[in-house]
Amino acid sequence: MGHGGGGAMSGELIEHLFLPAFGAAAAAELGDSAVLSVGDGTRLAFSTDSFVVKPMFFPGGSIGDLAVNGTVNDLAMSGASPLFMSTAFILQEGTELAELGRIAQAMGAAARAAGVRLVTGDTKVVDNAGGDGVYVNTSGIGLIPDGVDINPRRARPGDAVLISGDIGVHGVAVMSCREGLEFGTTVESDTAPLHGLVAALIAAGADPHVLRDPTRGGVSAALNEIARASAVGVELIERELPIPPAVADACSLLGLDPLQVANEGKLVAFVPAAAADQALAALRAHPLGRSARRIGTCVAEHPGMVVARTGLGGTRVVGLPIGEQLPRIC
């Protein structure tokens, strides 16, 4: 289970098993989506993802809209406008058609809202011992505008680190309805398509160097991956981290770090320091970025490491999660 958590064990699986096995057939950028050049100079973003969330319906969303929005967001993190998606279903024998219909309806509505077309797909059914409800795989293709260069390796010392809103909301929303857990208030998932927010950031001339949607492994995993890819350090200001009280309370109760809890409708952006104010203004002008704020700075010190400055003036290391804290979050 730990190898599927988006943390250090996931990275080791990719680095030491998949990439050596695939060899020259594999691209090595390891971003949220692959950037592919077509002969006439056109650049496409291509991504694939699988969704196994349990329960399949949770406050604020379902596995259906999560699958569409997750793939749209992977494309958006390369600056792409999503165009087409595939959908594949692995269904457990005995799954109710009404339940499957709700998931399909949610996917269709999410695709229409994102302006993306569902153009091909597949369905498989496994016996009761071979599945657990509905699993969904999606792949997406998007078009990257000319002049846009958003890459995990472009972070530079001095870059401002921004986040588009509250963190940890999706993970807590799923936990809140799993096995009867209650946290005294209803927390709804933040699942949403982020390509419009990214387009607004680009249109403002902010020149984002790196974008990442902090899903599995949360903000901690996203920042550590960027720091390692660009060989830079990241310094966070702990008091600036937007952690809602309900998320903080739930994480305290369960012994979790909010920075390692999954998000599905937030992005982290590294932008040049000189463009930080205009980037924040662009984010805050969009409905999905009203609570955007600067949470840190990219530095030359401690390359590959993320640290947080505490309220007492000290620092603590924000490490990459080892395995999976929260099974079946996405």
Secondary structure, DSSP 8 states (H G I E B T S, - for coil): -GGGSSSHHHHHHIIIIIHHHHGGGS----SSSEEEE-TTS-EEEEEEEEE--SSSEETTEEHHHHHHHHHHHHHHTTT-EEEEEEEEEEEETT--HHHHHHHHHHHHHHHHHHT-EEEEEEEEEE-GGG-SSEEEEEEEEEEE-TT----TT---TT-EEEE-S-SSHHHHHHHHTSTT---SS---------HHHHHHHHHTT---SEEE---TTHHHHHHHHHHHHHT-EEEEEGGGS---HHHHHHHHHHT--GGGS--SS--EEEE-GGGHHHHHHHHHTSGGGTT-EEEEEEESSSTT-EEEE-TTS-EEE-----S-SSTT--
